[in-house]
Amino acid sequence: MPAISFEIQKKDRAGGLARAGKITTPHGIIETPAFVVVGTKATVKSLTPEQVKALGAQAVLGNTYHLYLQPGDEVVRDARGLGKFMHWDGPTVTDSGGFQVFSLGAGFGYGNTKFKSTSEEVSPTKNNTPQIYSSILQNTRIGFEAESEEKEKKLVKIDERGVTFRSHIDGAEHRFTPEKSIEIQHNLGADIMFAFDECTLPTAPKEYQREAMERTHRWAKRSLTSHLEAFLLSGSAQALFGIVQGGRHEDLRKESAKTIAGMNFDGFGIGGSFSKEDLGETLSLVNWILPEERPRHLLGIGEPEDLFLSIQNGCDLFDCVLPTRLGRNGTLYTARGKINITNAKYIRDFSPIDEDCGCYTCTNFTRAYVAHLFRAKEMLAATLASIHNLYFIVHLVKNIRQSILDDTFEETKTNFMVQYKREKS
């Protein structure tokens, strides 16, 4: 019996790839499209689980890399899994740890992000030199050499079996393989988990993008085998998603989608880096290849305009740290764009953050009050800002879902984008 089931309830009538559906997991239903709230270390920063539930979240994603380091996956296992450990009774998701291993190692200091400008080339900067790629292509040590007494310590070493890396906490050496990642994720006990993959720098040359993609495919097979073996031993009801890689290269993305689609995964993740300009086209070509009857999770994307584009091109699930990260730093979403609440103009602004928002923050507090909290460096500032930003993104995706059911997706997208970005922070 499958660990999860996926039902498509309605497709976009305009002929695009947008669809509304539902994923049934052992801990509840996720109505898709859906934004999965990031709870990196078994906590959504500055919020209680009750607050996360109240703002409309359906599922929470924990971070395999971070939970392995603190408090340790065996601690979470003995607490009866991620959900019990963090007092969350809904569906849970864990990533493979791959992105963090590489972004905190190979990408550390290189500005490793999901998006890359189409005009960006590999060029020398303070923390980025072309020499790193000659090392990568030899499949030897890669990484950022810190400008400190630790300068000679390489943070990441990749080989065919897996990745050796140093903890960003204390510098201790650790090793992840596909089998280890699956073992950790089984201990964490999430409803949905991901195969271990290699995440490359956005600026990595195509030659290395191919090498990393092919290694990801081999690791996907090993992840799947390890998962099935663990299932036979424990009978745990966990779903495993394979991850499509290939960077911004159309031929690599197609090849990766075909290869991963040919494996018996419960669903699919789309990882790696994109450019803002070709996000939609990349997702479209991948999702025309991936099996329609299985869910697709776009990893690490969460800006409003990107969500519309990604849903239009066939993605069902999303996760991103931006809503809480921006919120903690005073940047808030509104229907007319993002504002910086620490700006002087909001000191005596007694209107809600967003007039049309129904979140706890907007219902009870003003811009002036939230601005005061930030200026006074009160902890409540991060809580109220995070509640608002998460509510905004979660409900934006819920409204997009409803528009698919109502056959008004294009109208909803147009109306939103006409207003968005109009307000000057």
Residue pairs with C-beta under 8 A, 6 or more apart in sequence:
2 239
2 266
3 25
3 26
3 191
3 237
3 238
3 239
3 266
4 23
4 24
4 25
4 26
4 191
4 192
4 239
4 266
4 267
4 295
5 23
5 24
6 21
6 22
6 23
6 24
6 267
6 293
6 294
6 295
7 21
7 22
7 24
8 19
8 20
8 21
8 292
8 293
9 19
9 20
9 21
9 22
9 405
10 19
10 20
10 404
10 405
11 18
11 19
11 404
12 18
12 19
12 312
12 404
12 409
13 407
14 409
14 410
16 312
16 313
16 314
16 409
17 284
17 287
17 288
17 312
17 313
17 314
18 33
18 311
18 312
18 313
18 314
18 404
18 409
19 32
19 314
19 316
19 404
20 31
20 32
20 33
20 401
20 402
20 404
20 405
21 31
21 32
21 295
21 316
22 29
22 30
22 31
22 32
23 29
23 30
23 32
23 91
23 267
23 295
23 316
23 317
25 91
25 191
25 192
25 239
26 191
26 237
27 83
27 89
27 90
27 91
27 92
27 191
28 58
28 89
28 90
28 91
29 58
29 91
30 36
30 58
30 59
30 91
30 317
31 58
31 398
31 401
32 295
32 316
32 317
32 401
33 307
33 311
33 315
33 316
33 317
33 318
33 397
33 400
33 401
33 404
34 58
34 59
34 316
34 317
34 318
34 397
34 398
34 401
35 57
35 302
35 307
35 317
35 318
35 319
35 320
35 393
35 394
35 396
35 397
36 57
36 58
36 59
36 60
36 61
36 93
36 297
36 317
36 318
36 319
37 44
37 52
37 57
37 59
37 60
37 61
37 319
37 390
37 394
38 44
38 60
38 61
38 63
38 319
38 320
38 321
38 324
39 52
39 60
39 61
39 62
39 86
39 88
40 62
40 63
40 66
40 321
41 62
41 63
41 66
41 67
41 70
42 62
42 67
42 76
42 82
42 85
42 86
43 86
44 52
44 60
44 324
44 386
44 390
45 324
45 328
45 382
45 386
46 324
46 328
46 379
46 382
46 383
46 386
47 324
47 383
47 386
47 387
47 390
49 86
49 87
49 88
51 360
51 383
51 387
52 60
52 88
52 390
53 88
53 90
54 360
55 359
55 360
55 387
55 390
55 391
55 394
56 391
56 394
56 395
56 398
57 90
57 390
57 394
58 90
58 91
59 90
59 91
59 92
59 93
59 191
60 86
60 88
60 90
60 91
60 92
60 93
61 92
61 93
61 94
61 95
61 319
62 82
62 86
62 92
62 93
62 94
62 188
62 190
63 94
63 95
63 97
63 100
64 73
64 94
64 95
64 96
64 97
64 100
64 181
64 184
64 185
64 188
64 193
65 95
65 97
65 99
65 100
65 101
65 104
66 100
67 73
67 76
67 82
67 94
67 184
67 188
68 97
68 174
68 184
69 167
69 169
69 174
70 169
73 183
73 184
73 185
73 187
73 188
74 187
75 85
76 82
76 85
76 187
76 188
76 189
77 187
77 188
77 189
79 85
80 189
81 92
81 188
81 189
81 190
82 88
82 92
82 94
82 188
82 189
82 190
83 89
83 90
83 92
83 189
83 190
91 191
91 192
92 189
92 190
92 191
92 192
93 190
93 191
93 192
93 193
93 297
93 317
93 319
94 185
94 188
94 190
94 192
94 193
94 194
95 193
95 194
95 299
96 181
96 185
96 193
96 194
96 195
96 196
96 197
96 223
96 243
97 176
97 181
97 184
97 196
98 176
98 181
98 194
98 196
98 197
98 198
98 199
98 243
98 271
99 199
99 271
99 299
99 300
101 156
101 163
101 165
101 176
101 199
102 112
102 156
102 163
102 198
102 199
102 200
103 112
103 199
104 155
104 165
104 168
105 142
105 143
105 144
105 155
105 156
105 163
105 165
105 166
106 112
106 136
106 142
106 143
106 144
106 155
106 156
106 158
106 200
106 201
107 144
107 199
107 201
108 143
108 144
108 155
108 168
109 127
109 128
109 144
109 146
110 127
110 128
110 132
110 144
110 201
110 203
111 127
111 128
112 199
112 201
112 202
113 202
113 273
114 202
114 273
114 274
114 300
114 301
115 202
115 273
115 274
115 275
115 276
115 279
116 202
116 203
116 248
116 273
116 274
116 275
117 275
117 276
118 275
118 277
118 278
120 202
120 203
121 203
122 128
122 130
122 133
122 203
122 204
122 205
123 130
124 130
127 144
128 203
132 142
132 143
133 204
133 205
133 208
135 141
135 142
136 142
136 204
136 208
137 205
137 207
137 208
137 211
139 158
139 159
139 160
139 211
140 157
141 154
141 156
141 157
142 154
142 156
142 157
142 158
143 154
143 155
143 156
143 157
144 155
145 151
145 152
145 154
146 153
150 171
153 166
153 171
155 165
155 166
156 163
156 164
156 165
156 166
157 163
157 164
157 165
158 198
158 215
160 215
160 218
161 177
162 175
162 176
162 177
162 178
162 180
162 196
162 219
163 175
163 176
163 177
163 198
164 173
164 174
164 175
165 173
165 174
165 175
165 176
166 172
166 173
166 174
167 173
167 174
176 196
177 196
177 222
178 195
178 196
178 219
178 220
178 222
178 223
178 226
179 222
179 223
179 226
180 196
181 195
181 196
181 223
182 193
182 195
182 196
182 223
182 226
182 227
182 230
182 240
183 226
183 230
185 193
185 194
185 238
186 193
186 227
186 230
186 234
186 236
186 238
189 236
189 238
190 238
191 237
191 238
191 239
192 238
192 239
192 240
192 241
192 266
192 267
192 297
193 227
193 238
193 239
193 240
193 241
194 240
194 241
194 242
194 243
194 269
194 299
195 219
195 220
195 223
195 224
195 240
195 241
195 242
195 243
195 265
195 269
196 219
196 220
196 222
196 223
197 216
197 219
197 220
197 243
197 245
197 271
198 212
198 213
198 215
198 216
198 219
198 245
199 245
199 271
199 272
200 208
200 209
200 212
200 245
200 247
200 272
200 273
201 273
202 247
202 248
202 273
204 212
204 247
206 247
206 249
206 252
209 245
209 246
209 247
209 249
209 252
210 252
212 245
213 245
213 246
213 247
213 252
213 255
213 256
216 243
216 245
216 256
217 256
217 259
217 260
220 242
220 243
220 259
220 260
220 263
220 265
221 263
223 240
223 242
224 240
224 242
224 263
224 264
224 265
227 238
227 240
230 236
231 238
239 266
239 267
240 265
240 266
241 265
241 266
241 267
241 268
241 269
241 295
241 297
242 260
242 263
242 265
242 268
242 269
243 260
243 268
243 269
243 270
243 271
243 299
244 253
244 256
244 257
244 260
244 268
244 269
244 270
244 271
244 272
244 286
244 290
245 252
245 256
245 271
245 272
246 252
246 253
246 254
246 255
246 256
246 257
246 272
247 253
247 272
247 273
248 273
248 274
248 275
248 278
248 282
250 281
250 282
250 285
253 282
253 285
253 286
254 285
254 286
254 289
256 286
257 285
257 286
257 289
257 290
258 289
260 268
260 290
261 268
261 289
261 290
261 291
265 294
266 294
267 294
267 295
267 296
267 297
268 290
268 294
268 295
268 296
268 297
269 296
269 297
269 298
269 299
270 283
270 286
270 296
270 297
270 298
270 299
270 315
271 299
271 300
274 282
276 306
279 301
279 306
279 309
279 310
280 309
280 310
280 312
280 313
283 298
283 309
283 310
283 313
283 314
283 315
284 313
284 314
287 296
287 313
287 314
287 315
288 314
290 296
290 314
295 316
295 317
296 314
296 315
296 316
296 317
297 315
297 316
297 317
297 318
297 319
298 310
298 315
298 317
298 318
299 319
300 319
300 320
301 307
301 310
301 318
301 320
302 318
302 319
302 320
302 321
302 322
302 323
302 393
303 320
303 322
304 333
304 393
304 396
304 416
304 420
305 417
305 420
307 318
307 393
307 396
307 397
307 400
308 400
308 413
308 416
308 417
310 318
311 397
311 400
311 404
312 409
312 413
318 397
320 393
323 333
323 386
323 389
323 390
323 392
323 393
324 386
324 389
324 390
326 332
326 333
326 338
326 389
327 382
327 385
327 386
327 388
327 389
327 390
328 382
328 385
328 386
330 340
330 341
330 342
330 374
330 381
330 385
331 338
331 339
331 340
331 341
331 425
332 338
332 339
332 340
332 341
332 353
332 354
332 370
332 385
332 388
332 389
333 354
333 388
333 389
333 392
333 393
334 353
334 354
334 357
334 392
334 423
335 354
335 356
335 357
335 416
335 419
335 420
336 419
336 420
336 421
336 422
336 423
337 420
337 421
337 422
337 423
337 424
337 425
338 425
339 346
339 353
339 423
339 425
340 425
341 353
341 367
341 370
341 371
341 374
341 385
342 371
342 374
342 375
343 371
343 425
346 367
346 368
346 370
346 371
347 368
347 371
347 372
347 375
348 368
349 366
349 367
349 368
349 371
350 366
350 367
350 368
351 366
351 367
352 361
352 362
352 363
352 365
352 366
352 367
353 361
353 362
353 367
353 370
353 388
354 362
354 388
354 392
355 362
357 388
357 391
357 392
358 391
358 395
359 387
359 388
359 391
359 392
360 384
360 387
360 391
361 370
361 384
361 385
361 387
361 388
361 391
362 388
365 384
370 381
370 384
370 385
373 380
373 381
373 384
374 381
374 385
396 416
399 412
400 409
400 412
400 413
403 409
403 411
403 412
403 413
